[in-house]
Amino acid sequence: MFSSKSKDVDVPVSATSQTRRPARSAAPSIISADLVVQGTLTSTGDIQIDGRVEGDVRSAGLVIGDKAFIQGEILADDVTVRGRVQGGIRARKVLLCTTSHVEGNILHEAFAVEAGAFFEGNCRHSDNPLSEDANRQGQPYQSKPASIPPAASAPVAAAAPINTIKTPDAGIAASRPAPAATFQPLKSNG
């Protein structure tokens, strides 16, 4: 079972992982603490931001440093937030660290939050948060009022008349609707 004389063809792990997404570069691109960028950042590799970005960020991996600030949308495979983000995040994996401050919606495949992290917004799971369909569905969440089923599909108890239930001790009609169902105790065979 575990012998090395198996006739199965072994496929190198690196070959299968490259078919899923492009290979990342060895070193991340770094936006240092004294740099302010206005506009969209796009990279097929990793980016580490320690400065300020006023615009969208798209990358394979993204690390937002403790003193960093991003005002814009983030789209990446893997996002680690230690600094401040004002805007939405769409990523396969999102980690909000203790020092993070995020104001915006998060669409994710995997999501983790450390104790002490600040998050104001909505988060929602998606099987493919990076797709354009997920982007259209990622609009701000608004709760919807509960819908009331039409009368034709309402349970039978809804049609029961009011003031027909008599209290067991006084025989006076109550002003509440009839119960939806009446349950009888089970009879024992013994």
VMD Tcl script that draws the C-alpha trace (Angstrom):
set ca {
  {0.00 0.00 0.00}
  {2.76 2.48 0.90}
  {5.55 0.98 -1.17}
  {7.52 3.12 -3.59}
  {6.97 0.59 -6.38}
  {3.57 2.05 -7.20}
  {2.65 2.18 -10.85}
  {0.71 5.42 -10.39}
  {2.11 8.41 -12.22}
  {3.23 11.10 -9.81}
  {2.46 14.65 -10.88}
  {4.73 17.31 -9.37}
  {2.88 19.56 -6.96}
  {4.29 22.71 -8.56}
  {2.82 21.77 -11.94}
  {-0.71 21.42 -10.58}
  {-0.56 24.60 -8.53}
  {0.54 26.63 -11.56}
  {-2.53 25.60 -13.51}
  {-4.80 27.20 -10.91}
  {-3.15 30.64 -10.82}
  {-0.05 32.37 -12.13}
  {3.15 31.90 -10.17}
  {3.98 34.62 -7.66}
  {7.27 36.44 -7.70}
  {9.73 35.63 -4.94}
  {9.71 39.05 -3.26}
  {6.66 41.27 -2.66}
  {6.37 44.78 -4.05}
  {6.60 47.20 -1.12}
  {4.89 50.55 -0.66}
  {6.96 52.06 2.16}
  {5.59 54.11 5.06}
  {6.59 57.46 3.57}
  {4.88 56.82 0.20}
  {1.40 58.04 -0.83}
  {-0.09 56.46 -3.95}
  {-3.13 57.87 -5.74}
  {-4.59 55.45 -8.27}
  {-5.02 51.73 -8.85}
  {-2.28 49.25 -7.93}
  {-2.23 46.02 -9.93}
  {0.21 43.13 -9.49}
  {0.26 39.44 -10.39}
  {2.46 38.90 -7.32}
  {2.36 39.95 -3.70}
  {2.21 43.52 -2.39}
  {3.09 44.80 1.06}
  {1.67 48.24 1.86}
  {3.07 50.24 4.74}
  {2.14 53.67 3.35}
  {-1.07 55.25 2.09}
  {-3.04 54.18 -1.01}
  {-5.97 56.23 -2.30}
  {-7.35 53.86 -4.90}
  {-8.05 50.22 -5.62}
  {-5.55 47.40 -5.04}
  {-5.51 44.15 -7.07}
  {-2.90 41.48 -6.35}
  {-2.30 37.81 -5.65}
  {-1.35 38.42 -2.03}
  {-1.65 41.59 0.03}
  {-0.27 42.49 3.45}
  {-1.44 45.79 4.91}
  {1.01 46.97 7.57}
  {0.23 48.42 11.02}
  {0.57 52.07 9.93}
  {-0.88 51.57 6.42}
  {-4.10 53.15 5.14}
  {-6.04 52.07 2.05}
  {-9.04 54.01 0.81}
  {-10.47 51.91 -2.00}
  {-11.50 48.43 -3.03}
  {-9.23 45.41 -2.49}
  {-9.27 42.35 -4.74}
  {-6.75 39.59 -3.91}
  {-6.34 35.88 -3.28}
  {-4.96 36.32 0.22}
  {-5.32 39.50 2.35}
  {-3.79 40.15 5.78}
  {-4.91 43.42 7.36}
  {-2.94 44.96 10.20}
  {-3.65 48.61 9.35}
  {-6.68 50.62 8.23}
  {-8.96 49.97 5.24}
  {-11.90 52.08 4.09}
  {-13.55 50.15 1.29}
  {-14.60 46.67 0.31}
  {-12.46 43.56 0.35}
  {-12.99 40.63 -2.03}
  {-10.58 37.78 -1.38}
  {-10.33 34.04 -1.05}
  {-8.70 34.31 2.39}
  {-9.02 37.33 4.70}
  {-7.28 37.76 8.07}
  {-8.08 40.77 10.25}
  {-5.26 41.09 12.81}
  {-5.53 42.66 16.26}
  {-4.39 46.10 15.05}
  {-6.70 46.20 12.00}
  {-9.47 48.74 11.42}
  {-11.77 47.88 8.50}
  {-14.78 49.91 7.39}
  {-16.41 48.18 4.44}
  {-17.95 44.96 3.21}
  {-15.95 41.73 2.94}
  {-16.72 39.00 0.41}
  {-14.62 35.93 1.21}
  {-14.06 32.22 0.89}
  {-12.28 31.95 4.27}
  {-12.40 34.64 6.98}
  {-10.60 34.97 10.33}
  {-10.65 37.77 12.90}
  {-8.23 38.11 15.79}
  {-9.37 39.47 19.15}
  {-9.17 43.27 19.22}
  {-9.69 43.79 15.48}
  {-12.20 46.48 14.44}
  {-14.62 45.64 11.63}
  {-17.63 47.69 10.61}
  {-19.55 46.37 7.63}
  {-21.01 43.17 6.32}
  {-19.18 39.97 5.54}
  {-20.51 37.28 3.27}
  {-19.14 33.92 2.14}
  {-18.74 33.23 -1.56}
  {-17.38 30.16 -3.34}
  {-15.65 32.47 -5.83}
  {-15.33 35.99 -4.38}
  {-13.02 37.13 -7.19}
  {-15.52 36.54 -10.01}
  {-17.44 39.35 -11.65}
  {-20.73 37.72 -10.60}
  {-19.62 38.01 -6.98}
  {-18.82 41.67 -7.60}
  {-22.36 42.37 -8.75}
  {-23.77 40.48 -5.79}
  {-21.38 42.25 -3.42}
  {-23.52 45.37 -3.26}
  {-24.19 46.76 0.21}
  {-26.31 44.39 2.24}
  {-29.77 45.61 3.16}
  {-32.03 43.55 5.35}
  {-35.38 42.69 3.85}
  {-38.60 42.52 5.82}
  {-39.98 39.04 6.33}
  {-42.50 38.19 3.68}
  {-45.95 37.01 4.66}
  {-47.21 34.04 2.67}
  {-50.34 34.58 0.59}
  {-53.65 33.49 2.13}
  {-53.96 30.52 -0.24}
  {-50.84 28.91 1.20}
  {-51.45 29.94 4.81}
  {-51.87 27.16 7.38}
  {-55.38 26.06 8.31}
  {-55.13 27.67 11.75}
  {-54.91 31.11 10.18}
  {-58.49 30.75 8.98}
  {-59.80 29.84 12.46}
  {-62.27 32.41 13.77}
  {-61.39 34.64 16.69}
  {-63.34 34.49 20.00}
  {-64.14 30.80 19.72}
  {-61.77 29.38 22.33}
  {-63.27 28.91 25.76}
  {-61.13 29.03 28.84}
  {-61.27 25.73 30.72}
  {-62.12 27.16 34.15}
  {-64.60 29.98 33.48}
  {-66.18 29.09 30.16}
  {-65.59 32.66 28.92}
  {-64.60 33.25 25.31}
  {-61.03 34.39 24.89}
  {-59.98 37.05 22.43}
  {-57.21 35.07 20.75}
  {-57.13 32.86 17.67}
  {-57.53 29.11 17.82}
  {-54.28 27.11 18.11}
  {-52.73 25.83 14.90}
  {-52.89 22.20 16.02}
  {-54.11 20.17 18.93}
  {-51.82 17.47 20.28}
  {-53.06 14.53 22.29}
  {-50.76 12.67 24.68}
  {-49.53 9.31 23.44}
  {-51.32 6.32 24.93}
  {-49.13 3.67 26.43}
  {-49.68 0.03 25.60}
  {-48.89 -1.14 29.09}
}
mol new
graphics top color blue
foreach p $ca { graphics top sphere $p radius 0.5 }
foreach p [lrange $ca 0 end-1] q [lrange $ca 1 end] { graphics top cylinder $p $q radius 0.2 }
display resetview
